[in-house]
């Protein structure tokens, strides 16, 4: 199976400008993501950036990168432009977050297995929630899945509501999953979803994947046991460095 891995990497960030280039124990964040993705068995891996500084840095460590437009509203849009700029056609693309420098190659490989089923349009990872803190954290989107492993809905709030059960034991009464933000796309579906206008559910929750569901696309999920470590702020970086990652 031929799969292209694309790592979107913007320079501008409201909470952490220039974060793809920050040093994490001797290597930049974007280099760490690139190396992890390249170890996963993907056919090819490229970085899609909007900034010449990131492009030059990637080339300096021998990585592949393309310069994309600055106006993209999401990593999905940037991925599609990068795919169009690539000189080789692929049937599948995996979008790897550029701010998760410790993503495990096994997670990428797990996501890729979703496309063993030719009916899969879109795919993502989920992880079981084990604590009330995780369950009620609005910055950690939750996923409701059906009996076929497809996403029914994503929300920043816990769904379903456990009636007559104290909040601190909801996770013991029902199996809740949080969303791990890595996506796989069949490339014809990737082209279609980038043409969709923002949807009402997406705008309400500020979750792009709801646009796809609201328009009738199916998202297959796979369950990972691995935690991810996203770096969104300088404080996140300090925590990672302090813990010796």
Residue pairs with C-beta under 8 A, 6 or more apart in sequence:
1 91
1 92
1 112
1 115
1 116
2 43
2 90
2 91
2 92
3 42
3 43
3 90
3 91
3 92
3 93
3 94
3 112
3 115
3 184
4 42
4 43
4 44
4 45
4 46
4 83
4 86
4 88
4 90
4 92
4 93
4 94
5 37
5 38
5 40
5 42
5 44
5 45
5 46
5 93
5 94
5 96
5 108
6 45
6 46
6 47
6 48
6 78
6 79
6 82
6 83
6 93
6 94
6 95
6 96
7 30
7 33
7 34
7 37
7 45
7 46
7 47
7 48
7 95
7 96
7 97
7 98
8 47
8 48
8 49
8 75
8 78
8 79
8 82
8 95
8 97
8 98
9 20
9 30
9 47
9 48
9 49
9 51
9 54
9 98
10 20
10 49
10 50
10 51
10 78
10 98
11 17
11 18
11 20
11 21
11 49
11 50
11 51
11 53
11 54
12 50
12 51
13 19
15 232
15 233
16 22
16 231
16 232
16 233
16 234
16 237
18 53
19 29
19 99
19 231
19 237
20 28
20 29
20 30
20 49
20 54
20 98
20 99
21 28
21 29
21 30
21 53
21 54
21 57
22 28
22 29
22 231
22 237
24 32
24 101
24 237
24 240
24 241
24 245
25 241
25 244
25 245
27 35
28 57
28 61
29 98
29 99
29 101
29 231
30 47
30 54
30 57
30 58
30 98
31 57
31 58
31 61
31 63
32 101
32 102
33 96
33 97
33 98
33 99
33 100
33 101
33 103
34 45
34 47
34 58
34 61
34 63
36 101
36 102
36 103
36 104
36 105
36 108
37 45
37 96
37 103
37 105
37 108
38 45
39 105
40 105
40 106
40 108
40 109
40 112
41 105
41 108
41 109
41 112
42 94
42 108
42 112
43 90
44 64
44 86
44 88
44 90
45 63
45 64
45 96
46 64
46 65
46 66
46 82
46 86
47 54
47 58
47 63
47 64
47 65
47 66
47 98
48 65
48 66
48 68
48 78
48 79
48 81
48 82
49 55
49 58
49 65
49 66
49 67
49 68
50 67
50 68
50 69
50 70
50 72
50 78
52 67
54 65
55 65
55 66
55 67
58 64
58 65
59 65
66 82
66 85
66 86
68 78
68 81
68 82
68 85
69 78
69 81
72 78
72 81
74 208
75 95
75 97
75 98
76 95
76 183
76 185
76 190
76 193
76 194
76 208
77 194
79 93
79 95
79 185
79 190
80 190
80 191
80 194
83 90
83 93
83 187
83 190
89 187
90 187
91 186
91 187
92 112
92 115
92 184
92 185
92 186
92 187
93 184
93 185
93 187
93 190
94 108
94 111
94 112
94 182
94 183
94 184
94 185
95 182
95 183
95 184
95 185
96 103
96 108
96 182
97 103
97 181
97 182
97 228
97 230
99 230
99 231
99 232
100 181
100 182
100 228
100 229
100 230
100 231
101 229
101 231
101 240
102 228
102 229
102 245
103 182
103 228
104 226
106 226
107 125
107 180
107 182
107 224
107 226
107 228
108 182
110 125
110 222
110 224
111 123
111 124
111 125
111 182
111 184
111 222
112 184
113 222
114 120
114 123
114 184
114 220
114 221
114 222
115 123
115 184
115 186
117 220
120 184
120 186
120 218
120 220
121 185
121 186
121 189
121 217
121 218
121 219
121 220
122 183
122 184
122 185
122 186
122 189
122 193
122 212
122 217
122 218
122 219
122 220
123 183
123 184
123 185
123 219
123 220
123 221
123 222
124 143
124 151
124 179
124 180
124 181
124 182
124 183
124 184
124 209
124 219
124 220
124 221
124 222
125 179
125 180
125 182
125 221
125 222
125 223
125 224
126 143
126 145
126 177
126 178
126 179
126 180
126 221
126 222
126 223
126 224
127 177
127 178
127 180
127 223
127 224
127 225
127 226
127 227
128 175
128 176
128 177
128 223
129 135
129 142
129 171
129 176
129 177
129 178
130 171
131 171
132 167
132 168
132 169
132 170
132 171
134 140
134 171
134 178
135 142
135 158
135 170
135 171
135 176
136 158
136 167
138 156
138 157
139 156
140 156
140 178
140 179
141 154
141 155
141 156
141 178
141 179
141 205
141 207
142 154
142 155
142 156
142 157
142 158
142 159
142 176
142 177
142 178
142 179
143 151
143 153
143 154
143 177
143 178
143 179
143 221
144 151
144 152
144 153
144 154
144 155
144 159
144 160
144 177
145 151
145 152
145 177
145 221
146 152
149 220
149 221
149 222
150 218
150 219
150 220
150 221
151 209
151 213
151 219
151 220
151 221
152 213
153 159
153 210
153 213
154 179
154 205
154 207
154 209
154 210
154 213
155 205
155 207
156 205
156 206
156 207
158 170
158 176
160 174
162 170
162 173
162 174
165 173
170 176
177 221
177 223
179 209
180 224
180 228
181 228
181 230
183 209
185 193
189 217
192 217
193 211
193 212
193 215
193 217
196 211
196 212
196 215
198 211
199 210
199 211
199 214
199 215
200 214
201 207
201 210
201 211
201 213
201 214
202 208
202 209
202 210
202 211
202 214
204 210
209 219
212 219
213 219
229 240
229 245
230 236
231 237
231 240
